[in-house]
């Protein structure tokens, strides 16, 4: 992760915008501001930020619609998104994750924790050490994972996954036969040391299954605990 990267703050509350911007600047990022939905889309396309902090309650166009449009555009699809929501907006948070947001925080929130989550999301969005040359792809049922190229295929057809989805799927397949708890996945995939809402994991697994289509059955739900990919 290179310091000096731009982070777009799409937030219409000036005090929140300034507070978040201050902490991001202290962490070495360059904050870029947008005060409404249309401006957020424009700045995302023009400034190519490394990440977007996106409030759901924006004027002109709400954050959910902004997220949907950004994820539908090839130019902005890969930009990670952290959504800001009020505590009463849980259904919106889930919709945001389903639309492709990487994480969310509820207001009021700690700016320091937000910066930590920004760094965590960016780490997930950067491929880690690649596999050794010539290493065989991982396979689970109809799913094949090429770790070197960061590509997933189902029945030979490439599936577009976010960095978080790719990391989640790869971890489950690498540990096939072993049940992975939600808390463990939050720690290893999301990089969170402390417990947060497990619905984050559940929503990502649901979205991952939808993208895998015919290959979705490889991921089993272990009720009340977590997930696993069965041994072949």
C-alpha angles and dihedrals in degrees: 000000000000120000114229091053117139122249116194114220109200100189132130096201104091095203092053091045092052095045094050091044092052094053093044090050090050088052091055100261128125110234118216117191135217122177101193141026101262091047090050091056092047094049092046090056096042101039100034094212121200089233141002126223100203126190114210094215101066128150120245094018126013123242094254092059090044090053092048092052094045092051091048092055117082090212094059104021095101096051108110117236131207112191125213116211141167117252091249092058100076094135089054091051091055092047089050092055090047090052090056107273111150098213144344140214129200124228129279093044139163111259089210091056090048090055090050090052091048089055092045093051091048091051089053091048092056114074111243125222108328123234121267114276112272095018112151117251118256113252134197117169108305092348124098122185121200102197095185094056095032089235131141123197132187113200088345095305117118117242120206110230132174118242090257093050091048092051092046094050093044093051093050093048094045088054097042114166093026121098113235115208121224090241091051092050091049089054099043102035102030097029095230117149096193132054118271130170110310090213086084090067094041093051093050092049091050092050091046091053091050091054093046091055108174089017095055094097091074089079112073125197115227100203115238094005120049145273143303142180109232121238114255 
